Amino acid sequence: MLPGSALADDPEPADDSTNATSLVANAWESDNTTAAPQQDEPTLDVNFSGSLRFNVLFRDYGKPSEGTTINNELQDGGFTFDTFRIGADVSYGSLIFDAEYAIYPESFGGLYIHHGWVGYEFSDARQIQVGVSQVPFGIQPYASSSWFFNSTYYVGLEDDYEAGIKAMYQANGWDIQGAFYMNSEQTTFFAGSDAARYSYDVVPTGGGGSVLAETRNIAEANQFNAKVAYSFDHGPLGFTKVGVSGQRGQLLNRSTGETDWHAAYAAHLQGRYGGFEAKLEFAQQELNPPSVTDDRFVVMGAYASPNRVASEHNVYSSSLAYHIPVNAGPISEIKPYYDFSQVTKEVDAWNDNVTHDIGFLTTAGPLFVYTDLNISKGHPFNQPFDSTFPSAFAEQNDNEWRTAFNVNIGVYF
């Protein structure tokens, strides 16, 4: 994945409950001589939304590896286009639809779907979605607060989207979700070796490049997910939400037809206490690519850039934030935060990925400004795009601390 592309999604909502669309009641006549019962026609309700974002980015990459050069105008900083998104949510009685399409710089994949599904609301608490939806795993919508995201995102366990069917029950403090995904979201009809997508997945890749020598025609398939969480209501103070998540699926070698399994598990806690907010998560993941010469890693990709990821790893993720109401012109809130994440790997000789992110989010009507100082080892957005980049989440050979300062300016409508 190329550093400098967009990560942060739309501003985080107050909670992750599902919006309800009520069903119009039937009007029945009791007189047998009247016409057959008629149902009132539902109305079509369409809401459009979108965002336009820019980055002001400065990075201290250090020296590139010997024998390589960094062909990157943003090595020392610059002002760049981030992303433009357009979406719509639609309701027609109990039928609901939600979709969003993203436009990124061409080098990051250009155009691709963020999500898109059709659903049905059986009640305020029960809903089903079919299409490309957010995978029910871990803290949602995000396990982090910063624009850079925590490492859970880069190993496919935060804000992930797949194609399949999802069922949800959210009421009386419970958040219970289950899903089956036939495959990951795809930008081409036959899903070639293109890693142009929003969320990280195991992707096919050609051989002979810097990522790996062999061709790997491996992709995710037939994945099951389950998430169970419960919120303890503390009244005016806030809430504490604890939960567990699990997923298990197949890795398919499309060249040979062979399959093997992949799985991940997580325990997570999310709390809001007055202005204070906390998110804590621990996750384990194991991926077993079939018919490969080296099964210590898989190839994951997003934003048109594949890279190696350790097949067995643990992820430690935390985010602490405080919401400060502000009455200064259009500014309504400032939220300082500190995100930390670390990825440890089963291969002892491979270095950990460690990220500290200190920043704050400024809210002014439709304007959201993320200001971040990222200090990290092996973070894709703070790693030179040279020979060390493809190994950042596997060997992570250089193991150097690097610093990046970024301001993301977004208008949401």
Summary of the structure (lengths in Angstrom):
residues: 413
radius of gyration: 22.4
end to end distance: 27.9
largest distance: 90.7
contacts: 1350
relative contact order: 0.16
helix: 4%
strand: 55%
